[in-house]
Structure formats: C-alpha cells, structure tokens
Amino acid sequence: MLLEQTIEESVAVTRALGSFEKPLSRAVKMVVSCLTGGHKLLICGNGGSASDATHMATEFLCRYRDDRRPYAAISLTANGEFMTAVCNDYHSDEIFARQVWGLGQKGDLLIAFTTSGKSRNILRALEEANRKKMKSICFLGRDGGFTKGIATLDLLAPGKATARIQEAQTLLFHVLCEAADLELPKQ
C-alpha cells in the first residue's frame, strides 16, 4: 500500500518536470560556459542535499557517463574539518559563504540545493556568490522559501514531501549532467 502510494506520488512529481525544458536548458548553458571558460563549479547543499552536492560534483570531476576529461567541480559539503571550524569560530550559516568567499571568483558558478528554500547557509552562499559577481543555480523545493529569487536561476521542484522533491532534483541534475556532457569537450 505505502509502496504503491509512493510510486504514484513520485510519478506525479516526475511528470510535472516536463515544464522544465527551458530553465534546464539555461542551466546547461551556464554550466558549459563556466567549465569551457576555464572556471569551476562550487556546489553545496544542506542536510540530505549535501549528498546531492557531492554526487553532482563527482559527475563533473570524474565523469557522468562517457569517458571525458575531468572538469573542475568542488563539493563545499565535503570538508568536515572546515565546516566544524566555521561553526565553532563563526556560525553554521557561514559554512558555505566562507568557502565561496575564499574559493570563488567571477566566472565560477555556484550550484546550491535546498528542498525547503529555508536553509540560511544556502542563502548566505548565494548572497556571497552575488557579492563576488558569480552566477548561480539553486535547486529548490516547495514554494522556494526565502531563498527563491536570490540565485541567477531557480529550479523549483514540485511536491510537498522532502523525499519526492529530492528525487525530482536528482532527476533534474542528472539531465543537466547528461546534456552538459553532450556539449563539453572530451579532451
């Protein structure tokens, strides 16, 4: 019973993604332009979305499907020592913003994940990217929360359940990776 209901919810959310063709195409152009311009992706996510950030960075730095050269992609969630130091010395809201400040430069692209749109550390990262004149893509859920409208491009996944939103975001970023791979130089 629960499995069947969950499958139906997942299918409904997935079908709603059909309207994302134009914004997803714009996201692909942003990623390809960044990477072919010799810049890097800085990717972050809060909570379960931290895994999505690391997953996406791996798809670019290693490869997505076909063999190709690696592209600069850094997961800002992968350095526990740094994050705990920032939480101790500053505040957890600053764990990604300080990395964007220290690592980011104009031409780089920040990609952020938040299912609620209410992660202050994601908001601060996007604000820091804006201060540094970097472009950004934010994968959001629900109504986008207070983070909606801060990024250069928002991809607002439909749904009310966190798990369904994360599934939709994973599908979207996998399509983004696949489409970017078709355009990125292999060597």
C-alpha positions in Angstrom: 0.0 0.0 0.0 2.7 2.5 1.0 4.9 1.5 -1.9 2.1 1.9 -4.4 1.2 5.3 -3.0 4.8 6.5 -3.0 5.2 5.4 -6.6 2.1 7.4 -7.6 3.4 10.5 -5.8 6.8 10.1 -7.5 5.3 9.7 -10.9 3.2 12.8 -10.5 6.2 14.9 -9.4 8.3 13.5 -12.3 5.6 14.3 -14.8 5.5 17.9 -13.6 9.1 18.2 -14.5 8.1 18.3 -18.2 7.8 22.1 -18.0 11.4 22.5 -17.0 12.8 22.3 -20.6 13.7 26.0 -20.9 15.1 26.6 -17.4 17.1 23.4 -17.6 18.5 24.3 -21.0 19.5 27.7 -19.5 21.2 25.8 -16.6 23.1 23.6 -19.1 24.4 26.7 -20.9 25.5 28.2 -17.6 27.4 25.1 -16.6 29.0 24.6 -20.1 30.0 28.3 -20.3 31.6 28.2 -16.9 33.6 25.0 -17.5 34.7 25.7 -21.0 35.7 29.2 -19.8 38.3 27.6 -17.5 36.2 28.2 -14.4 34.9 25.9 -11.7 31.6 24.7 -10.2 31.2 25.2 -6.4 28.3 23.0 -5.2 26.6 22.9 -1.8 23.6 21.5 -0.1 22.2 21.3 3.4 21.2 18.1 5.1 20.4 15.3 2.6 21.1 17.8 -0.1 24.7 17.7 0.9 24.9 14.3 -0.6 23.4 15.6 -3.8 26.0 18.3 -3.9 28.8 15.8 -3.6 27.2 13.5 -6.1 26.9 16.3 -8.7 30.5 17.4 -8.2 31.6 13.9 -8.7 29.7 13.6 -12.0 31.8 16.6 -13.4 35.2 15.9 -11.8 35.2 12.2 -12.6 32.7 11.7 -15.4 29.0 11.3 -15.9 28.5 8.5 -18.4 31.1 8.6 -21.2 34.8 8.9 -20.8 36.0 12.5 -21.0 38.4 14.9 -19.3 37.6 15.9 -15.7 36.1 19.3 -15.1 36.6 21.5 -12.0 33.8 20.9 -9.6 34.1 21.2 -5.8 31.6 20.0 -3.3 31.5 22.5 -0.5 30.0 19.9 1.8 33.0 17.5 1.7 35.3 19.2 4.2 34.0 18.3 7.7 37.1 19.9 9.5 36.5 23.2 7.8 32.8 23.2 8.4 33.2 22.4 12.1 35.8 25.1 12.5 33.4 27.7 10.9 30.6 26.5 13.2 32.9 27.0 16.2 34.5 30.3 15.2 31.6 31.9 13.3 28.2 30.4 12.8 26.8 27.5 10.8 25.1 30.0 8.5 28.6 30.8 7.1 29.9 27.3 6.2 29.3 27.7 2.5 29.6 31.5 2.2 33.1 31.5 3.6 34.1 28.8 1.0 32.5 30.9 -1.8 34.4 33.9 -0.5 37.7 32.0 -0.3 37.4 29.8 -3.4 35.0 31.6 -5.8 35.8 34.1 -8.4 33.9 35.8 -11.2 33.2 33.3 -13.9 32.7 30.4 -11.4 29.3 29.0 -10.9 27.6 28.2 -7.6 25.1 25.4 -7.6 23.1 25.1 -4.4 20.5 22.5 -3.2 17.8 23.1 -0.6 14.5 21.2 -0.5 12.8 23.8 1.7 14.4 27.0 0.5 14.8 27.9 4.2 18.5 26.9 4.7 20.3 30.1 5.9 23.7 28.6 5.0 22.5 28.2 1.4 21.0 31.7 1.4 24.4 33.1 2.6 26.3 31.2 0.0 24.1 32.7 -2.8 24.5 36.1 -1.3 28.3 35.7 -1.3 28.2 34.5 -4.9 26.2 37.6 -5.8 28.7 39.8 -4.0 31.5 38.2 -5.9 29.6 38.7 -9.2 29.3 34.9 -9.7 26.3 33.3 -11.4 24.3 30.7 -9.5 21.7 28.0 -9.9 19.6 26.9 -7.0 17.6 23.7 -6.9 14.7 24.5 -4.6 11.5 22.7 -3.4 8.1 23.6 -2.0 7.5 27.3 -2.5 11.2 28.2 -2.7 11.2 29.7 0.8 13.2 32.9 1.5 15.9 31.7 -0.9 13.7 31.9 -4.0 14.8 34.7 -6.3 18.4 35.1 -4.9 20.1 32.9 -7.5 20.6 33.7 -11.1 18.4 30.7 -11.9 16.0 28.8 -9.7 14.9 25.3 -10.5 11.9 24.8 -8.2 11.0 21.1 -7.9 7.3 20.5 -7.3 6.0 18.5 -4.4 5.4 18.7 -0.7 7.3 15.7 0.6 11.1 16.2 1.0 11.8 12.7 -0.5 9.8 13.4 -3.7 11.5 16.9 -4.0 14.9 15.3 -3.7 14.0 12.6 -6.3 12.9 15.4 -8.7 16.1 17.4 -8.0 18.2 14.3 -8.7 16.4 13.7 -12.0 16.9 17.3 -13.0 20.6 17.4 -12.1 21.2 14.1 -13.9 19.6 15.5 -17.0 21.7 18.6 -16.6 24.9 16.5 -16.3 23.9 14.4 -19.4 23.1 17.5 -21.5 26.3 19.2 -20.4 28.3 16.1 -21.3 27.0 16.3 -24.9 28.4 19.8 -25.2 31.6 19.7 -23.1 34.9 18.9 -25.0 36.0 15.3 -24.3 39.7 16.3 -24.2 
